[in-house]
Structure formats: C-alpha cells, structure tokens
Amino acid sequence: MTMTSTEDAAANVPTASRATPSFAEATRVFAKIGLLSFGGPAGQIALMHRILVDEKRWLDEPRFLHALNYCMLLPGPEAMQLATYAGWLLHGVRGGLVAGLLFVLPGAVVITALSAIYMTVGHMELVQGLLFGLKAAVLAVVLEALIKVSKRALRGGFMVALAIAAFIAIAFLKLPFPLIIAVAALCGALLHLSGYSTTASGPELRPEPTYEMPEWTKPNARRFFSTLAVWLAIWFLPLLLLHAALGNGNVFATEANFFSKMAAVTFGGAYAVLAYVAQQAVEVYGWLKPDEMLTGLGLAETTPGPLILVLVFVGFLGGARLSGLEPLIGGIAGAAVTLWFTFVPCFLWIFVGAPYVETVRNVRWLASALSAVTAAVVGIIANLAVWFALHVLFATVGELAFGPFLLPVPDWASFDGASALIAIAAGVALIRYNANMIAVLVVAALAGMAWWLTVF
C-alpha cells in the first residue's frame, strides 16, 4: 500500500481557528475539573474530554487524544498529566501549573485528613466495618475502569491481542512494565509502517485541521535546557536537603527516595504500581500493615484527584509510625514529602517534553506506537483487577510455578462471601445501572459496617 508522506498530507490540511480562554476562565474551569474528578483515571479523562473538547471546544479531538497517548506513555498519573498538558497548551507553564495543582491539591487535602482519621480511630469496629465495605466496592470500581478504558483503547483485533499479551506478560510471566511498554510501542509502529492501521477505521489517513499554536508550544533548545534545569532543581534539591539534615536512614529521606523512584518508573499510573508499592511498603519498609493498601485505595476513591494520591496515605502512615514525632505531625510531614516527590516530576515530563510531542503529532507511525501503548496499559489494569479480586475475596493467596509462569492460587477455604456480595452489588450498580460512584461507595461502606457489627 502506498502511503502519503507527512509533508504531503500537511499541505492538504485545512487551517482552523479556535477561541482561547482567558487565564481566569481557564482557572475556574480547571478548578471545577479538580473538584469533580472522582472515579479514577477513566472517569477523569472522560470528564476532561466532555468539558474541554465537547463543551468549551478549547481543544480539538485529535489534539486531546494525542496528548492522552503521550500521558499514558509517561510514568505517573495520566489524568493529572493530561490536565497539566491541557493547561500548558492554553496558557503555557503558568496554565499547566494551575491546571495540575488544582487537579491534585483538593484530593491531597482530603486524603491527608482521612489518613489522620484512620490513624487515630482506625481500630474502632465501626471504622473497620466501613473499610471492609469500601475494599469490596473498590473491586467493582476497578472493574468498571477496566471496561471504560477498554472501550476507548481497544479499537480492533490488534489492540485486543496487545492487551491480552500485556496481561499475560505482567500477571503470569512477571515481566517488567517498561519492557512491556517498549515492545507494545514497537509493535504498533511496525504494524503501521507495514501498511496497516491500528485503528478500527482502517489504514487511510484523513487530514486534520491545523491550528496556529502559540510560541511556547514550539521546540526551543534554550527553553528546553532552562526548563529541565529548573525542574530538576525543584525535584532534587529538597531530596539532598532532607538527606543532609536528617540522615539517610530517616523515614522522610527514605520516603523521598522511594517516591522519587516511583515517579520515574510508575508507567501506567496508579493501577499499574499499587501491587509493587504495597509489597515494598509492607515487607521492606514497614510503613503499612498487610491489606492497608486496599484501605488507602478505598479512601482515595472517595476523594477527587488521581488515584495515585493513595501514596499520600502510605507516606502519612510511614511518617506517623516511624518518624519519632507525634503521630499526627509525623503523618502530615510524611504526606507532604510524598506529595512533593510524587508530583513534581509530573510537571517536569510535561513542560520539557510537550513541545516536542506537539511537533510529531502528525507523524502517524509514532501516533500508532502511542495507541499501542494505551492498549497494553489495558492489560496492566486487567492484572490489577485480578490482583484486587484475589486479595478482597480470599484471605490467603498462594503461588504456583508452571514452567515460566507464576500462577496465583487462592485458598478456597478462605473465601469471603460477604465481600463478594458487596462487590457484586456495587458492580451491578456501577456497570449495569450507571449509579453515582460516591453513592455506591457510601452504601457499600454502610453495608460493611452493618456486617461487621453483626458478625464481630
């Protein structure tokens, strides 16, 4: 098949105009998005699409999807980075800062307060029952997210095959996430270059309208190096100061190291990294007790903002338990450290990389590679759904080696019927009847409290 070159295609692309909102108006809209961004990345991306593309028409569909594919490729929370990218497109660095901060800070304040409540009264039977119900409902929320993301990302048999392969690779072969992403991107690029399309619409390329873009969206070597230097300093100078002031073994320095690492390797967002963080926080650092990651995720689901805010819960408990300070003060300090080192790198990825991403928006093989990455992330989310299901529904889960595969083996005697019932009811409400997620979580929490008080 003969493909039209990018340059030839660009010559036939119509030019369009688009209204740019004032900074104040953009701030109000991103504040609204931040306060309404419940439901995990799938719901948050859908919310941004509806407001920024459908209602306000500040972004066109191709640019929104191109930005989404880039953010899915990055480590860290894709929805927060998409909000930052959108704000940057509209008003440069200040727009990206405002959009990203407004997406994160409301939820960060709430999850810190909830962590403090959990730390002080989490032993109470009523609170234990509430968390029991939340954990079961979170399983339904993850399943709903899997379905929504699948519908958006799996456009055709090739994408479905990629998602299945990614699931097998991470769930049963335990291959590292970056390797899976790299292979998926290579497959997407090669398939496109062979003359086929990774989309359901077929291989034909349709010209898209182009827009006069502001100066800050165009690559500039001087701006690249200055932006890189500023954000690396914002990231690493506080890290060095923590080590110098407190020592390498202090819990806050350890948290800064750990969450800096997570910010650099957490490809696929919160869903892809929770199992690893839970294992490290419990077995290596002693910040959490077993199953507390599910508790944190349940609390994070009730707050606006990215699900990776669950890491603030982890940092809070680590600071409260191991800092030697009064638990509330240590917890707030741990939450602040976690928040800084988790989200500062997100601004770095966007402000440094976005101008170059914009220049390759019409390079079709690269767009195809990014779409393939999005499909692979569906497999990662499916792995998380299985992991959550096993740990919510069974008290004991073992592992069986079968050749190169490691298969989870639940102990059927430890099956929790009450959790299964709450999870099924929450799933039916969310998926079949499109019930409000917060309402479903509240009802599940009440059911958990009723069950806990009755049985225990």
Secondary structure, DSSP 8 states (H G I E B T S, - for coil): -----HHHHHHT--EE------HHHHHHHHHHHHHH--SHHHHHHHHHIIIIIIIS-SS-HHHHHHHHHHHHHSBS-HHHHHHHHHHHHHHHHHHHHHHHHHHHHHHHHHHHHHHHHHHHHTTSHHHHHHHHHHHHHHHHHHHHHHHHHHHHH--SHHHHHHHHHHHHHHHTS---HHHHHHHHHHHHHHHHHTT--SSTT-S------EE---GGGS--HHHHHHHHHHHHHHHHHHHHHHHHHH-TTSHHHHHHHHHHHHHHH-BTHHHHHHHHHHHIIIIIS--S-TTHHHHHHHHHHTSSS-GGGHHHHHHHHHHHHHSSS-HHHHHHHHHHHHHHHHHHHHHHHHHHHHHHHHHTTT-HHHHHHHHHHHHHHHHHHHHHHHHHHHHHHBS-EEEEEETTEEEEEE-GGGB-HHHHHHHHHHHIIIIIT---HHHHHHHHHHHHHHHHHHH-
